[in-house]
């Protein structure tokens, strides 16, 4: 089993207009459209960073059916989402949603297995990403990866706060995850924007995915508005970092698999 295609993520998107603007600036790679949800928004309450979290009922309408997009709901909570919560998220995300990223507390392996069955009954194979916070490693991923319940992990100690990525530490975690689970996609996040993308170029050239959120926003209250000029500059910086003419980080390393998976 091979790892899924790498993606370039923009998270905290709240409208179809933002999706279309990102696609228009995106130079032919796979764009991960990250729409945020939480236990609060699922209960109809306003999240503290309300400019980043749409109302649950609007999520399905945000996603585009453009084949260049990988549409993921990023669900975050302090307690593991149970089976009923996962089923509701599946229903509210709509048929254009390709999968989920779980931030904070992860669902149990049993509940995640049942969740995957919901997708498979519709003939779809979901993309399931686990966010690895500070201190999470191979042992934490094992109950999910060994059973084929997840497709990716995202190395992200920032949790959307914009805390700069510890590139050296991320590279160590990346290597350990790649060695243990070569079938998983591996991504990195934390303070990424056009200016910081060059720092993770060696990982991008090793087929790492990247995701950006806080670094693409202005300083307005409620978590800031998505700045589409910053989005464009970020996407262009990633394209430059993975340009085929560049030498790979290690002799004989293959080019990263950027083609869309669907």
N, C-alpha and C positions, 0 to 999 in steps of 0.2 A: 504494500500500500504506500503510495507516494503522498507527500505533503500537499495540501491544497495550495492554489495560487496565492502569492503574496498580494497584499492590497495597500493602498494609501488611504488612510482614514481622515475624515473630517467629522468630528462629533459635536453634539449640541445643536444640530440642525432642527429648526422648528417649523419650516414651511417648504412647500413644493418650490416656491420661488428661489429659495436658497439652494435647493438641490439642482435646479436647472442652471443657476449661475455657476455652481461648482463644476457641473458637467461641461459647460461651455469653456471653462478655463482649464479643463483637465486634458492633458495631451495624450489621449489614447490608452491610458493604463486603467486598472481596475480601481474604481473609487468606492471606498467603504463609506456609506452614508449612515452615520451613527445618530439614532434618535433616542434620547434619554427618557427613562421612566424610573419611578421609585415606588416604594410602598405608600408614600404620601400621595403621589399623583394617581396611583391606582385607586386610592380611597377618595378621590375627588378633591384633595387638598392642594394648596399651592406650595410648591417646593421653595426653599430659601433662594435658590438660583433660578427664579421663575422665567428668566429670559432664555434659559437653556432647556427647559422642560415644557413641552407642549401638553395640552390636555390629552388624556388617554384616548378620548373619543376621536381625536384628530390624527392620531398616528398613522392609521391605514392610508389616509389621504395624502400624507407627506411623501411617501415612497413613490419612486418612479419605476416604470417597467423597462427603462433603458438598459440594454444588456451590459453596458459598461459599469453598472452600479451593483454593488453588493450591499443589500439593505439589512441592517441589523438594529434591533432594539437593545439598548444597553440598560439593563435593569439593576438597580442598586438598592440594597437594604441591609440593615444591621442584623437581621435574623434570616435564616435560610427560607427561601420561598417554597411553600409546600405544593402538593399536586394541584390543589384547587387554584392557587395563585398562578401557577404555570399555565393551567388550562385557560384561565381568563386572559392572560397575556397573549396566548396563542390566538384566541378568538379576536381580541382587540387589534392585533397587529396587522391583520389583513393578508390577502393571498400574495401580495408583492414582497412580504417580509421573508428574507432568506434565512434568518436565524437570530440568535441572541448572544449577547455578551453578558456575563454575570459578574458584577462588581460587588465588593463587600463580601457578605455571606453567600456562599454557593449553595445551590440545592443539593439535597442528598443524591447519591448515585442512583438509588431506587427511583426517586421522583424524576430525575433527569432521564432515566431509561423510559419511563412512562411518557414523558414529554416528547421524546424523540418518536415514539410510536404515533403520536398525533400527527406529526409531519409525514411519517412514512405512509400513513393511511391515505394521504392525499397524493401520493406518488412523488413526494419531494424529499430530498436529503438535506437536513438542516446544517447550517454552519454554526457551531457552538464554541464560544470563546470563554475561557476563564481568565479573569484579571488576576495576575499574581502581584499581590501587594508586598510590602517590605517583609522579608523573612520567609516568604513562601518559596518552596523549591520542588525538586523532583518527587520527594515523598508525598507531598500534599496533592500532587497531580495524579499519582499512581492509581488510586481507586477509580478514576474517571478514564484516564488514557489507556489503562490495561484492558478495559472493557469496551473500548471504542465508542465512548459516550461523548467525547469532545473532538473537535477538529483543530483547535488552536489554543494557544495561551498568549496572553499579553503581559509583558513585563512592565509594570507600572506602579511605582510606589507613590506617585503624586495623587492618584485618585481624582484627577480633574482639577487640581488646585494650581497647576502650573509650576509645581516644584521641579527644578531642573533635574534631568535624568543623570544618574550616576553611570556614565557610559562604560567605565571600566567594570563596575559591578554588574551592569546589565550584560556585558559581553561574557562574563563568567557564567551567569545564569543561562544565557543563550546557549553557550557551549554544553552545559550540563543537560539542558532540556533536549538539545539536538541529539546528543549521544544516547540519551535514554529513550527518546521517543522520536525517531526520525520521520515518522508519519504525521507528526503534528506541524501545523504552521506556527511560527513564533513571531510575535510582534513586540515593539518597544514603544513607550510613550512617556511623556514627562517634559513639559516646557518646550515642546517642539514648535518650530516656526521656520520661516525661510532662513533666518540667521543661524539657527542651531542644527538644521538638517545636516550640514557638512560633518558635524561631530559623529553622526551615526552612519555616515556613508559606508564604512567597512561592513557594518551589519546589513545595510541595504544590499550590498553586493554579495552577501551570503544568503540572500532570499528572505531577509526579515521584512515583515510588514511594519508600518508606522501608523500612529494615530495622533492627531493633534486636536486640542480643544481650547484651553485657556489662552494659548499663545496666538490664537486667531481672532481674538475678540477685543472690543474696546473696553474702556474702564467704567462703563455705565453701571448703575446699580442693578441688582437682580442677576448678576453673573455676566453682564456685558452682552452687547449685540455682536453677532458674527460680522466681521469686517471682510467683505468679499475681496478687497484688494490684498489683504493679508493672505486670504485663502489662495488667490492666484499665485502670489509670490512663493508660498509654501509648496504648492503643487509643481511649480516650475523648478524649485530647488531640488525636489525629489527626482524629477525627470533628469536633471543634470547629474545627480549623484549616481544614477543607474544607467547613464548613457552607455550603449554598447562599446563605444570606442575607448572607454576607460579600462584600465587594466584591472583584473580581479584582485581581491585582497590576498589570494594565495595562488600559487602556480597551478594551472589546470582546473581551477574552480569553474563550475558551469555558470552560465548566465542565469539570473533570477527568473523564475517562471511568472511573467506578468500577465499572461493572457487571461481573460475572464473565464470563470468556471461555468458560466451558464449564459 
